[in-house]
Amino acid sequence: DQQVKQNSPSLSVQEGRISILNCDYTNSMFDYFLWYKKYPAEGPTFLISISSIKDKNEDGRFTVFLNKSAKHLSLHIVPSQPGDSAVYFCAARVNDYKLSFGAGTTVTVRA
Amino acid sequence: NAGVTQTPKFRVLKTGQSMTLLCAQDMNHEYMYWYRQDPGMGLRLIHYSVGEGTTAKGEVPDGYNVSRLKKQNFLLGLESAAPSQTSVYFCASSTTGPYGYTFGSGTRLTVV
């Protein structure tokens, strides 16, 4: 049973506009949420994270929002750039080390 | 600073053959993991290790074995490969804290 779900397999956005990626989870014991970015033929790389005690974390063009009551988080990328075209994985941690991953969302940024 | 290194990067196996995937990390991380990535399924945990000499099963352990004889190495073995094991395999390592994993670049395995 997948505890972390990304229901949108793909997203296409124009360069300069906002990209919004969504993620839902079922386990209320998750204490950290993370986003990873993956380019073809490479391993995923850490992008941004948020603790379950916060509702927002910002790092440059990337902002993650957490809505615990809805068990929902989102990643906003503003403005979107061509280099942001990649697969984005949402992940959640229930203890000090083990992560559960969503299926990923492929983002394509159009010029 | 290599991070996490996986070998080989590509491999084609015949059904029933065996092989070992190698993972090495140079960050002195305690925890190491093997994931497989399949279309529409995301990253699924096969086995993991919380320290030298320890291993544990993840979500999809059947058909795989692992060993962690040294802290820096985590080996994934397929004793009798099956077409269902065609996938991209990622090794990762981590330490305590909210910093997530460091992933290797992956091994693309095809079983024919």
Backbone of each chain as ProteinMPNN parsed JSONL, in Angstrom:
{"seq_chain_A": "DQQVKQNSPSLSVQEGRISILNCDYTNSMFDYFLWYKKYPAEGPTFLISISSIKDKNEDGRFTVFLNKSAKHLSLHIVPSQPGDSAVYFCAARVNDYKLSFGAGTTVTVRA", "coords_chain_A": {"N_chain_A": [[0.849, -1.188, 0.0], [0.767, 2.045, -1.054], [2.108, 4.709, 0.626], [2.743, 7.275, 0.048], [1.698, 9.457, -2.365], [1.782, 10.607, -5.677], [-0.239, 12.012, -7.766], [-0.252, 13.138, -10.256], [1.228, 12.303, -13.133], [2.64, 13.82, -14.963], [3.664, 17.16, -15.904], [3.367, 20.121, -17.678], [4.824, 23.229, -18.319], [5.143, 26.71, -19.015], [8.161, 28.457, -19.615], [9.266, 30.644, -17.078], [6.837, 30.776, -15.799], [4.836, 29.563, -12.989], [5.467, 26.407, -11.485], [3.609, 23.845, -10.043], [3.711, 21.19, -7.959], [2.165, 18.333, -6.648], [1.521, 16.314, -3.727], [0.313, 13.622, -1.84], [-0.24, 12.026, 1.323], [-0.584, 9.189, 3.544], [0.176, 8.312, 6.052], [0.154, 9.417, 9.253], [2.283, 9.56, 10.928], [4.574, 10.386, 9.697], [7.47, 12.424, 9.874], [9.154, 14.08, 8.498], [9.35, 15.615, 5.323], [10.365, 15.377, 1.976], [11.689, 16.584, -1.131], [12.89, 15.337, -4.164], [14.925, 15.611, -7.057], [15.304, 14.396, -10.337], [17.357, 13.761, -13.052], [17.518, 12.304, -16.366], [19.3, 9.218, -16.547], [20.715, 9.695, -14.253], [21.163, 9.626, -10.646], [18.604, 10.354, -8.166], [18.556, 13.635, -6.688], [18.749, 15.521, -3.701], [16.42, 18.108, -3.016], [14.713, 19.91, -1.462], [13.387, 20.187, 1.862], [10.937, 19.665, 4.505], [9.947, 20.017, 7.839], [7.527, 18.261, 9.839], [6.444, 19.957, 11.689], [6.299, 22.409, 10.65], [4.815, 24.696, 8.237], [5.682, 25.743, 5.915], [8.5, 26.028, 3.788], [11.214, 27.653, 2.346], [13.47, 27.984, -0.35], [15.289, 29.761, -2.248], [14.161, 29.637, -5.513], [12.409, 27.647, -4.922], [9.709, 26.446, -3.049], [8.197, 24.712, -0.435], [5.101, 23.602, 0.701], [3.179, 22.553, 3.46], [0.306, 20.881, 4.441], [-0.977, 19.643, 7.07], [-3.438, 18.783, 8.084], [-4.841, 18.077, 5.85], [-3.183, 16.175, 4.916], [-1.298, 16.721, 2.875], [1.144, 17.908, 0.613], [2.935, 20.399, -1.252], [5.019, 21.465, -3.941], [6.391, 24.403, -5.053], [7.685, 26.025, -7.844], [9.204, 28.856, -8.786], [10.562, 31.451, -10.741], [9.795, 29.059, -13.331], [12.369, 27.285, -15.015], [14.22, 26.194, -17.94], [16.128, 24.271, -17.133], [14.838, 23.08, -15.042], [13.378, 21.012, -15.962], [12.663, 17.774, -15.358], [12.315, 14.709, -13.43], [10.378, 14.719, -10.529], [10.404, 13.636, -7.259], [8.405, 13.033, -4.479], [8.95, 12.494, -1.027], [8.742, 10.829, 2.149], [9.439, 10.619, 5.644], [9.433, 8.288, 8.289], [10.836, 7.477, 10.472], [14.141, 7.781, 11.771], [15.572, 7.387, 9.447], [14.452, 5.894, 7.229], [12.915, 6.27, 4.082], [9.84, 6.809, 2.309], [8.755, 6.801, -1.015], [7.03, 8.696, -3.541], [5.475, 8.133, -6.78], [6.498, 9.872, -8.63], [6.691, 12.886, -10.621], [6.849, 14.051, -13.849], [8.291, 16.895, -15.024], [8.047, 19.267, -17.558], [9.509, 22.013, -18.958], [8.575, 24.484, -21.072], [9.939, 26.445, -23.685]], "CA_chain_A": [[0.0, 0.0, 0.0], [1.635, 3.193, -1.198], [1.789, 5.713, 1.628], [3.013, 8.585, -0.531], [1.134, 9.407, -3.709], [1.832, 11.742, -6.581], [-1.288, 11.588, -8.695], [-0.04, 13.7, -11.586], [2.489, 11.754, -13.662], [3.387, 14.779, -15.761], [3.275, 18.568, -15.828], [4.026, 20.954, -18.679], [4.682, 24.627, -17.915], [5.927, 27.628, -19.837], [9.293, 29.091, -18.94], [8.926, 31.876, -16.387], [5.611, 30.617, -15.02], [4.964, 28.752, -11.781], [5.188, 24.97, -11.503], [3.094, 23.363, -8.758], [3.68, 19.736, -7.891], [1.391, 17.928, -5.483], [1.841, 15.025, -3.104], [-0.569, 13.266, -0.726], [0.281, 10.918, 2.115], [-1.603, 8.57, 4.397], [0.701, 7.985, 7.371], [0.255, 10.625, 10.074], [3.513, 9.484, 11.714], [5.705, 10.975, 8.967], [7.951, 13.622, 10.568], [9.874, 14.93, 7.552], [8.971, 15.432, 3.934], [11.461, 15.832, 1.124], [11.533, 16.526, -2.583], [14.079, 14.992, -4.914], [14.895, 15.907, -8.486], [16.074, 13.381, -11.039], [17.572, 13.875, -14.489], [17.741, 10.994, -16.989], [20.593, 8.544, -16.399], [21.366, 10.108, -13.012], [20.406, 9.341, -9.442], [17.883, 11.502, -7.606], [19.311, 14.538, -5.813], [17.926, 16.225, -2.722], [16.06, 19.456, -3.43], [14.231, 20.706, -0.349], [12.641, 19.382, 2.825], [10.148, 20.403, 5.485], [9.571, 19.278, 9.033], [6.074, 18.18, 10.034], [5.998, 21.01, 12.616], [6.245, 23.657, 9.892], [3.878, 24.636, 7.12], [6.301, 26.319, 4.718], [9.951, 26.172, 3.756], [11.567, 28.291, 1.092], [14.888, 27.965, -0.7], [15.419, 30.342, -3.578], [12.954, 29.54, -6.346], [11.64, 26.488, -4.497], [8.978, 26.543, -1.789], [7.356, 23.569, -0.13], [4.007, 23.884, 1.621], [2.64, 21.357, 4.104], [-1.008, 20.984, 5.063], [-1.077, 18.384, 7.814], [-4.829, 18.348, 8.252], [-5.234, 17.451, 4.589], [-2.12, 15.224, 4.544], [-0.968, 17.153, 1.51], [2.197, 18.894, 0.451], [3.134, 20.838, -2.626], [6.286, 22.12, -4.274], [6.223, 25.486, -6.005], [8.917, 26.469, -8.488], [8.924, 30.153, -9.403], [9.947, 31.087, -12.02], [10.288, 27.813, -13.905], [13.442, 27.449, -15.982], [14.409, 24.959, -18.725], [16.885, 23.305, -16.331], [13.956, 22.427, -14.071], [12.769, 19.836, -16.598], [13.188, 16.594, -14.658], [11.322, 13.987, -12.64], [10.401, 15.135, -9.127], [9.855, 12.648, -6.337], [8.055, 13.391, -3.121], [9.334, 11.42, -0.112], [8.375, 11.089, 3.539], [10.232, 9.835, 6.587], [8.664, 7.946, 9.489], [11.788, 7.389, 11.575], [15.327, 8.612, 11.552], [16.322, 7.145, 8.223], [13.801, 5.244, 6.097], [12.03, 7.118, 3.29], [8.883, 6.263, 1.348], [8.729, 7.692, -2.165], [5.935, 8.683, -4.482], [5.785, 7.59, -8.111], [7.207, 10.87, -9.42], [6.023, 13.745, -11.6], [7.781, 14.548, -14.87], [8.056, 18.308, -15.354], [8.634, 19.759, -18.803], [9.419, 23.463, -19.045], [8.579, 24.868, -22.487], [10.519, 27.773, -23.951]], "C_chain_A": [[0.888, 1.243, 0.0], [1.203, 4.286, -0.236], [2.009, 7.13, 1.123], [2.573, 8.535, -1.985], [1.316, 10.721, -4.452], [0.908, 11.387, -7.733], [-1.142, 12.16, -10.093], [1.273, 13.171, -12.134], [3.304, 12.77, -14.456], [2.801, 16.177, -15.616], [4.067, 19.329, -16.877], [3.771, 22.418, -18.34], [5.57, 25.492, -18.794], [7.035, 28.249, -18.996], [8.857, 30.412, -18.324], [7.677, 31.788, -15.535], [5.868, 29.731, -13.802], [4.669, 27.289, -12.076], [4.711, 24.583, -10.11], [2.971, 21.857, -8.826], [3.015, 19.329, -6.584], [1.735, 16.522, -5.011], [0.881, 14.809, -1.932], [0.03, 12.09, 0.036], [-0.793, 10.408, 3.066], [-1.13, 8.353, 5.832], [0.919, 9.256, 8.197], [1.52, 10.635, 10.941], [4.729, 10.041, 10.964], [6.154, 12.255, 9.666], [8.758, 14.55, 9.672], [9.427, 14.586, 6.151], [10.054, 16.057, 3.062], [11.047, 15.772, -0.333], [12.898, 16.242, -3.194], [13.829, 15.284, -6.379], [15.773, 14.892, -9.195], [16.127, 13.695, -12.531], [17.781, 12.479, -15.065], [19.168, 10.501, -16.795], [21.391, 9.035, -15.187], [20.534, 9.652, -11.826], [19.645, 10.567, -8.969], [18.795, 12.344, -6.716], [18.345, 15.31, -4.928], [17.678, 17.666, -3.162], [15.686, 20.333, -2.236], [13.44, 19.812, 0.596], [11.842, 20.29, 3.755], [9.825, 19.488, 6.65], [8.049, 19.289, 9.186], [5.547, 19.248, 10.984], [5.925, 22.371, 11.929], [5.205, 23.543, 8.788], [4.463, 25.216, 5.835], [7.807, 26.323, 4.884], [10.342, 26.652, 2.375], [13.075, 28.237, 0.888], [15.026, 28.47, -2.13], [14.119, 30.272, -4.346], [12.007, 28.433, -5.895], [11.006, 26.716, -3.128], [8.139, 25.3, -1.62], [6.351, 23.982, 0.931], [3.479, 22.564, 2.17], [1.311, 21.671, 4.759], [-1.276, 19.666, 5.765], [-2.505, 17.891, 7.939], [-5.329, 17.642, 6.999], [-4.264, 16.356, 4.167], [-1.668, 15.48, 3.104], [0.231, 18.094, 1.553], [2.363, 19.23, -1.02], [4.496, 21.515, -2.746], [5.997, 23.169, -5.33], [7.597, 25.889, -6.548], [8.588, 27.762, -9.238], [10.207, 30.958, -9.553], [10.545, 29.786, -12.535], [11.323, 28.122, -14.994], [13.632, 26.136, -16.748], [15.166, 23.881, -17.957], [16.062, 22.606, -15.269], [13.248, 21.217, -14.666], [13.433, 18.572, -16.049], [12.01, 15.83, -14.066], [11.485, 14.407, -11.181], [9.701, 14.078, -8.282], [9.571, 13.299, -4.996], [8.43, 12.214, -2.229], [8.967, 11.822, 1.307], [9.109, 10.124, 4.453], [9.429, 9.564, 7.84], [9.565, 7.728, 10.694], [13.049, 8.117, 11.149], [15.986, 8.402, 10.199], [15.486, 6.668, 7.048], [12.793, 6.164, 5.412], [11.069, 6.28, 2.453], [8.724, 7.281, 0.23], [7.413, 7.586, -2.929], [6.413, 8.213, -5.84], [6.497, 8.596, -9.007], [6.304, 11.648, -10.359], [7.081, 14.269, -12.566], [7.384, 15.967, -15.253], [8.777, 18.649, -16.638], [8.414, 21.262, -18.853], [9.607, 23.866, -20.509], [9.148, 26.269, -22.648], [9.465, 28.738, -24.488]], "O_chain_A": [[1.662, 1.467, 0.931], [0.059, 4.739, -0.279], [1.507, 8.084, 1.717], [3.019, 7.677, -2.747], [1.04, 11.798, -3.924], [1.243, 10.554, -8.575], [-1.826, 11.723, -11.018], [2.337, 13.553, -11.646], [4.515, 12.611, -14.611], [1.636, 16.362, -15.265], [5.289, 19.2, -16.96], [2.628, 22.808, -18.1], [6.622, 25.051, -19.259], [6.852, 28.527, -17.811], [8.165, 31.205, -18.962], [7.467, 32.617, -14.65], [6.971, 29.217, -13.611], [3.741, 26.968, -12.819], [5.332, 24.948, -9.112], [2.226, 21.314, -9.641], [3.279, 19.918, -5.536], [2.173, 15.67, -5.783], [0.665, 15.715, -1.128], [0.726, 11.257, -0.545], [-1.773, 11.095, 3.354], [-1.954, 8.223, 6.738], [1.776, 10.075, 7.866], [1.792, 11.626, 11.618], [5.807, 10.155, 11.548], [5.319, 13.089, 10.016], [9.021, 15.692, 10.048], [9.16, 13.428, 5.828], [10.585, 17.124, 3.371], [10.164, 15.003, -0.714], [13.912, 16.818, -2.801], [12.704, 15.218, -6.874], [16.859, 14.562, -8.719], [15.099, 13.87, -13.185], [18.177, 11.565, -14.342], [20.122, 11.276, -16.87], [22.599, 8.815, -15.105], [19.354, 9.331, -11.969], [19.993, 11.693, -9.324], [19.699, 11.817, -6.068], [17.261, 15.701, -5.36], [18.59, 18.356, -3.619], [16.287, 21.387, -2.03], [12.887, 18.795, 0.177], [12.038, 21.505, 3.791], [9.471, 18.324, 6.462], [7.373, 20.208, 8.722], [4.335, 19.436, 11.083], [5.538, 23.365, 12.544], [4.766, 22.446, 8.441], [3.818, 25.185, 4.787], [8.328, 26.583, 5.968], [9.871, 26.133, 1.363], [13.852, 28.42, 1.825], [14.899, 27.711, -3.091], [13.093, 30.783, -3.895], [10.91, 28.302, -6.439], [11.673, 27.125, -2.177], [7.448, 24.876, -2.547], [6.696, 24.623, 1.923], [3.348, 21.583, 1.439], [1.202, 22.616, 5.54], [-1.737, 18.7, 5.156], [-2.746, 16.685, 7.902], [-6.142, 16.72, 7.079], [-4.496, 15.678, 3.165], [-1.661, 14.588, 2.256], [0.321, 18.965, 2.419], [1.988, 18.461, -1.905], [5.036, 22.057, -1.782], [5.426, 22.866, -6.377], [8.548, 26.068, -5.787], [7.806, 27.766, -10.188], [10.904, 31.143, -8.555], [11.683, 29.452, -12.206], [11.181, 29.066, -15.772], [13.243, 25.077, -16.256], [14.876, 22.695, -18.116], [16.527, 21.645, -14.657], [12.586, 20.473, -13.942], [14.624, 18.343, -16.259], [10.859, 16.249, -14.185], [12.6, 14.446, -10.662], [8.567, 13.683, -8.554], [10.404, 14.026, -4.453], [8.252, 11.06, -2.62], [8.891, 13.008, 1.628], [9.369, 8.975, 4.096], [8.814, 10.471, 8.4], [9.096, 7.79, 11.83], [13.015, 8.972, 10.264], [16.878, 9.166, 9.831], [15.811, 7.031, 5.917], [11.933, 6.759, 6.061], [11.414, 5.207, 1.958], [8.575, 8.476, 0.485], [6.773, 6.535, -2.96], [7.595, 7.93, -6.036], [7.046, 8.215, -10.041], [5.288, 11.14, -10.832], [8.08, 14.856, -12.151], [6.28, 16.206, -15.743], [9.963, 18.362, -16.795], [7.278, 21.734, -18.799], [10.656, 23.621, -21.105], [8.872, 27.163, -21.848], [9.774, 29.897, -24.766]]}, "seq_chain_B": "NAGVTQTPKFRVLKTGQSMTLLCAQDMNHEYMYWYRQDPGMGLRLIHYSVGEGTTAKGEVPDGYNVSRLKKQNFLLGLESAAPSQTSVYFCASSTTGPYGYTFGSGTRLTVV", "coords_chain_B": {"N_chain_B": [[35.747, 13.691, -4.298], [33.677, 11.143, -4.244], [31.156, 10.248, -3.361], [28.445, 8.258, -3.706], [28.98, 5.278, -5.323], [28.086, 3.169, -7.933], [28.374, -0.033, -9.382], [27.856, -2.564, -11.882], [27.086, -0.096, -14.477], [25.361, -0.776, -16.474], [23.701, -3.811, -17.414], [23.018, -6.915, -18.95], [21.189, -9.767, -18.423], [20.599, -13.279, -18.661], [17.618, -15.161, -18.116], [17.606, -16.817, -15.033], [20.318, -16.578, -14.555], [22.888, -15.378, -12.312], [23.911, -12.478, -10.408], [25.843, -9.811, -8.938], [25.306, -6.623, -7.637], [27.227, -3.787, -7.004], [27.803, -1.41, -4.43], [29.3, 1.458, -3.215], [30.218, 3.774, -0.699], [31.699, 6.856, 0.322], [31.342, 8.511, 2.474], [31.161, 7.894, 5.077], [28.666, 7.117, 6.004], [26.06, 5.762, 8.046], [23.748, 4.401, 7.26], [22.48, 2.442, 4.585], [20.959, 1.713, 1.387], [19.002, -0.144, -0.972], [17.164, 0.499, -3.833], [14.604, 0.004, -6.27], [13.587, 1.277, -9.406], [10.709, 1.604, -11.235], [8.583, 2.186, -14.058], [5.893, 4.328, -13.305], [5.797, 3.388, -10.743], [7.519, 4.555, -8.992], [10.121, 4.831, -6.555], [11.039, 1.949, -4.977], [11.728, 0.29, -1.972], [14.124, -2.203, -1.562], [16.03, -3.671, 0.089], [17.67, -2.759, 3.151], [20.222, -1.286, 5.272], [21.281, -0.671, 8.554], [23.721, -0.436, 9.616], [27.142, -1.629, 9.704], [27.333, -5.073, 9.04], [24.633, -5.525, 9.434], [21.38, -6.137, 8.045], [18.175, -5.593, 6.495], [14.784, -6.291, 5.46], [13.008, -4.598, 2.873], [10.285, -3.123, 1.082], [10.003, -4.742, -1.236], [11.486, -7.379, -1.201], [11.745, -9.96, -2.242], [13.532, -12.41, -4.058], [15.941, -11.204, -3.964], [19.144, -10.765, -2.338], [21.24, -9.404, 0.225], [24.315, -7.956, 1.441], [26.39, -6.568, 3.984], [29.291, -6.299, 4.692], [31.341, -4.564, 5.134], [31.429, -1.211, 6.299], [31.382, 0.715, 4.296], [30.439, -0.522, 2.021], [27.743, -1.997, 0.192], [26.136, -4.729, -0.923], [24.105, -6.053, -3.507], [22.452, -8.928, -4.378], [21.353, -11.094, -6.981], [20.106, -14.16, -7.184], [18.882, -15.932, -9.003], [18.025, -14.702, -11.788], [15.053, -13.059, -12.972], [12.712, -12.069, -15.536], [10.994, -10.164, -14.404], [12.61, -8.726, -12.799], [13.836, -6.869, -14.273], [14.853, -3.617, -14.332], [15.677, -0.331, -13.039], [18.216, 0.089, -10.776], [18.904, 1.642, -7.744], [21.313, 2.648, -5.449], [21.65, 4.019, -2.192], [22.784, 6.203, 0.432], [22.793, 7.346, 3.855], [22.879, 9.589, 6.69], [22.071, 10.308, 10.123], [19.362, 12.629, 10.773], [17.632, 15.289, 8.988], [18.479, 15.285, 6.297], [18.218, 13.695, 4.162], [18.858, 11.37, 1.477], [21.889, 10.333, -0.218], [22.253, 9.502, -3.464], [23.396, 6.915, -5.716], [24.298, 6.717, -9.22], [22.857, 4.802, -10.498], [21.977, 1.493, -11.767], [21.235, -0.03, -14.7], [19.392, -2.757, -15.339], [18.674, -5.473, -17.384], [16.743, -8.289, -17.872], [16.568, -11.054, -19.81]], "CA_chain_B": [[34.699, 13.209, -3.402], [32.843, 10.395, -5.166], [29.793, 10.079, -2.867], [27.966, 6.876, -3.817], [29.376, 4.712, -6.608], [27.457, 1.881, -8.256], [28.891, -0.771, -10.53], [28.088, -1.864, -13.145], [26.043, 0.862, -14.851], [24.419, -1.494, -17.338], [23.945, -5.237, -17.476], [21.963, -7.749, -19.514], [21.276, -11.124, -17.887], [19.619, -14.255, -19.113], [16.81, -15.712, -17.033], [18.27, -17.862, -14.271], [21.682, -16.212, -14.212], [23.047, -14.63, -11.069], [24.862, -11.382, -10.462], [25.927, -8.953, -7.759], [25.475, -5.193, -7.852], [28.099, -3.249, -5.972], [27.586, -0.035, -4.024], [30.327, 1.931, -2.284], [30.081, 5.183, -0.315], [32.913, 7.344, 1.007], [30.905, 9.593, 3.36], [31.057, 7.33, 6.435], [27.254, 7.039, 6.382], [25.655, 4.53, 8.726], [22.634, 3.72, 6.621], [22.559, 2.234, 3.143], [19.681, 1.233, 0.862], [18.829, -0.495, -2.373], [15.841, 0.762, -4.363], [14.383, -0.207, -7.687], [12.674, 2.253, -9.997], [9.946, 1.089, -12.354], [7.632, 3.202, -14.548], [4.626, 4.427, -12.596], [5.886, 2.821, -9.384], [8.427, 5.323, -8.173], [11.254, 4.139, -5.957], [10.594, 0.983, -3.969], [12.846, -0.178, -1.163], [14.344, -3.639, -1.643], [16.659, -4.003, 1.367], [18.448, -1.659, 3.691], [21.157, -1.644, 6.347], [21.456, 0.428, 9.514], [25.106, -0.429, 10.074], [27.966, -2.755, 9.265], [26.92, -6.378, 9.52], [23.174, -5.618, 9.592], [20.541, -5.939, 6.868], [16.756, -5.76, 6.769], [13.959, -6.319, 4.265], [12.167, -3.453, 2.564], [8.959, -3.408, 0.524], [10.008, -5.74, -2.313], [12.756, -8.084, -1.018], [11.772, -11.317, -2.8], [14.406, -12.617, -5.2], [17.189, -10.461, -3.746], [19.822, -10.863, -1.063], [22.184, -8.299, 0.426], [25.315, -8.122, 2.487], [27.134, -5.358, 4.34], [30.419, -6.784, 5.482], [32.108, -3.386, 5.482], [30.542, -0.064, 6.434], [31.301, 1.524, 3.082], [29.95, -1.296, 0.883], [26.449, -2.67, 0.328], [26.025, -5.552, -2.118], [22.777, -6.597, -3.824], [22.596, -10.122, -5.177], [20.229, -11.779, -7.61], [20.571, -15.551, -7.282], [18.33, -16.524, -10.222], [17.33, -13.537, -12.332], [13.784, -13.234, -13.665], [12.359, -10.867, -16.313], [10.336, -9.168, -13.539], [13.646, -7.955, -12.122], [14.283, -5.807, -15.169], [14.571, -2.375, -13.625], [16.843, 0.494, -12.714], [18.499, -0.083, -9.361], [19.638, 2.741, -7.127], [21.837, 2.536, -4.103], [21.696, 5.307, -1.506], [23.272, 6.164, 1.807], [22.37, 8.505, 4.632], [23.229, 9.67, 8.087], [20.898, 10.752, 10.876], [19.006, 14.014, 10.494], [16.672, 15.474, 7.89], [19.19, 15.671, 5.092], [17.887, 12.82, 3.053], [19.792, 10.387, 0.974], [22.752, 10.557, -1.363], [22.032, 8.377, -4.374], [24.287, 6.623, -6.818], [23.76, 7.066, -10.541], [21.955, 3.76, -10.946], [22.361, 0.355, -12.609], [20.112, -0.466, -15.542], [19.471, -4.205, -15.509], [17.678, -6.1, -18.259], [16.753, -9.753, -17.795], [15.878, -11.556, -21.018]], "C_chain_B": [[33.636, 12.487, -4.233], [31.409, 10.272, -4.681], [29.413, 8.622, -2.864], [28.262, 6.385, -5.226], [28.747, 3.353, -6.797], [28.151, 1.258, -9.462], [28.143, -2.094, -10.65], [26.999, -0.829, -13.401], [24.977, 0.213, -15.714], [24.75, -2.98, -17.283], [22.734, -5.911, -18.106], [22.2, -9.172, -19.004], [20.284, -12.019, -18.601], [18.858, -14.769, -17.893], [17.561, -16.867, -16.366], [19.709, -17.555, -13.901], [21.703, -15.441, -12.894], [24.016, -13.479, -11.277], [24.826, -10.615, -9.145], [26.131, -7.515, -8.189], [26.261, -4.626, -6.666], [27.779, -1.793, -5.686], [28.646, 0.337, -3.0], [30.099, 3.409, -1.99], [31.294, 5.6, 0.512], [32.581, 8.466, 1.991], [30.762, 9.127, 4.812], [29.609, 7.288, 6.933], [26.945, 5.697, 7.034], [24.67, 3.705, 7.891], [22.846, 3.606, 5.116], [21.312, 1.497, 2.663], [19.843, 0.778, -0.585], [17.366, -0.277, -2.753], [15.8, 0.281, -5.807], [13.371, 0.813, -8.18], [12.037, 1.645, -11.219], [8.929, 2.136, -12.772], [6.315, 3.16, -13.779], [4.652, 3.931, -11.162], [6.788, 3.634, -8.473], [9.597, 4.483, -7.702], [10.743, 3.22, -4.85], [11.8, 0.363, -3.282], [12.948, -1.703, -1.202], [14.882, -4.156, -0.305], [17.402, -2.766, 1.862], [19.324, -2.155, 4.84], [21.346, -0.436, 7.258], [22.862, 0.452, 10.1], [25.834, -1.656, 9.567], [27.479, -4.057, 9.883], [25.421, -6.563, 9.708], [22.484, -5.433, 8.253], [19.086, -6.153, 7.273], [15.982, -5.681, 5.466], [13.172, -5.025, 4.122], [10.826, -3.897, 2.026], [8.946, -4.6, -0.429], [11.282, -6.577, -2.254], [12.883, -9.417, -1.761], [12.654, -11.383, -4.04], [15.753, -11.926, -5.075], [17.804, -10.832, -2.403], [20.858, -9.75, -0.985], [23.212, -8.682, 1.487], [26.026, -6.8, 2.716], [28.248, -5.772, 5.301], [31.315, -5.637, 5.922], [31.175, -2.184, 5.471], [30.351, 0.667, 5.115], [30.673, 0.789, 1.905], [28.622, -1.972, 1.194], [26.203, -3.401, -0.978], [24.603, -6.07, -2.272], [22.957, -7.768, -4.772], [21.278, -10.621, -5.747], [20.706, -13.209, -7.848], [20.117, -16.213, -8.579], [17.445, -15.468, -10.873], [16.073, -13.928, -13.095], [13.467, -11.961, -14.446], [11.698, -9.772, -15.466], [11.348, -8.317, -12.771], [14.331, -6.956, -13.061], [13.863, -4.473, -14.581], [15.827, -1.517, -13.598], [17.022, 0.441, -11.204], [19.345, 1.077, -8.857], [20.073, 2.351, -5.731], [21.861, 3.932, -3.494], [22.289, 5.118, -0.124], [22.812, 7.418, 2.526], [22.956, 8.439, 6.032], [21.988, 10.124, 8.833], [20.617, 12.213, 10.545], [18.18, 14.131, 9.23], [17.312, 15.795, 6.555], [18.997, 14.724, 3.933], [19.021, 11.92, 2.641], [20.733, 10.993, -0.061], [22.645, 9.308, -2.228], [23.215, 8.17, -5.299], [23.59, 6.917, -8.139], [22.932, 5.954, -11.154], [22.613, 2.665, -11.767], [21.13, -0.059, -13.389], [20.299, -1.939, -15.853], [18.324, -4.688, -16.379], [17.844, -7.605, -18.156], [15.924, -10.284, -18.961], [15.618, -13.068, -20.933]], "O_chain_B": [[32.791, 13.131, -4.855], [30.502, 10.196, -5.51], [29.982, 7.828, -2.115], [27.846, 7.002, -6.207], [28.855, 2.482, -5.934], [28.471, 1.941, -10.435], [27.818, -2.701, -9.629], [26.073, -0.707, -12.6], [23.815, 0.618, -15.681], [25.908, -3.369, -17.128], [21.589, -5.543, -17.843], [23.298, -9.71, -19.146], [19.25, -11.558, -19.086], [19.389, -14.806, -16.784], [18.077, -17.764, -17.032], [20.269, -18.207, -13.02], [20.684, -14.927, -12.432], [24.835, -13.495, -12.196], [23.898, -10.757, -8.349], [27.007, -7.214, -8.999], [25.998, -4.939, -5.505], [27.512, -1.024, -6.61], [28.863, -0.388, -2.03], [29.824, 4.199, -2.893], [31.84, 4.818, 1.291], [33.445, 9.283, 2.31], [30.298, 9.879, 5.669], [29.354, 7.408, 8.131], [27.472, 4.654, 6.648], [24.755, 2.479, 7.831], [23.322, 4.535, 4.463], [20.685, 0.756, 3.42], [20.71, 1.259, -1.314], [16.454, -0.785, -2.1], [16.83, 0.168, -6.472], [12.428, 1.169, -7.474], [12.731, 1.217, -12.14], [8.454, 2.901, -11.933], [5.704, 2.103, -13.62], [3.657, 4.034, -10.444], [6.801, 3.397, -7.265], [10.01, 3.538, -8.375], [10.093, 3.67, -3.906], [12.766, -0.037, -3.931], [11.98, -2.406, -0.912], [14.248, -4.985, 0.347], [17.716, -1.857, 1.094], [19.185, -3.284, 5.31], [21.546, 0.683, 6.787], [23.162, 1.263, 10.976], [25.223, -2.6, 9.066], [27.242, -4.139, 11.088], [24.978, -7.642, 10.1], [22.948, -4.658, 7.416], [18.802, -6.814, 8.272], [16.443, -5.089, 4.49], [12.728, -4.435, 5.107], [10.285, -4.918, 2.45], [7.995, -5.381, -0.435], [12.095, -6.499, -3.174], [13.984, -9.95, -1.9], [12.556, -10.552, -4.942], [16.605, -12.04, -5.957], [17.097, -11.167, -1.453], [21.296, -9.221, -2.007], [23.01, -9.585, 2.299], [26.241, -6.018, 1.79], [28.157, -5.618, 6.519], [31.973, -5.72, 6.959], [30.219, -2.156, 4.696], [29.267, 1.184, 4.847], [30.397, 1.412, 0.88], [28.399, -2.455, 2.303], [26.076, -2.772, -2.028], [23.971, -6.476, -1.296], [23.544, -7.623, -5.844], [20.236, -10.577, -5.092], [21.623, -13.431, -8.639], [20.874, -16.968, -9.189], [16.262, -15.352, -10.552], [16.018, -14.961, -13.762], [13.909, -10.879, -14.058], [11.828, -8.588, -15.776], [10.986, -7.308, -12.165], [15.288, -6.285, -12.676], [12.679, -4.223, -14.357], [16.891, -1.921, -14.067], [16.089, 0.715, -10.449], [20.356, 1.443, -9.457], [19.302, 1.8, -4.944], [22.068, 4.917, -4.203], [22.295, 4.014, 0.419], [22.483, 8.424, 1.898], [23.449, 7.408, 6.489], [20.94, 10.308, 8.213], [21.502, 12.943, 10.098], [18.046, 13.163, 8.482], [16.723, 16.52, 5.754], [19.546, 14.929, 2.85], [20.004, 11.739, 3.361], [20.433, 12.008, -0.69], [22.916, 8.197, -1.772], [23.942, 9.108, -5.627], [22.427, 7.319, -8.161], [22.356, 6.138, -12.227], [23.66, 2.87, -12.381], [20.101, -0.398, -12.805], [21.244, -2.325, -16.541], [17.161, -4.359, -16.146], [18.942, -8.135, -18.328], [14.733, -9.996, -19.077], [15.051, -13.65, -21.858]]}, "name": "protein", "num_of_chains": 2, "seq": "DQQVKQNSPSLSVQEGRISILNCDYTNSMFDYFLWYKKYPAEGPTFLISISSIKDKNEDGRFTVFLNKSAKHLSLHIVPSQPGDSAVYFCAARVNDYKLSFGAGTTVTVRANAGVTQTPKFRVLKTGQSMTLLCAQDMNHEYMYWYRQDPGMGLRLIHYSVGEGTTAKGEVPDGYNVSRLKKQNFLLGLESAAPSQTSVYFCASSTTGPYGYTFGSGTRLTVV"}
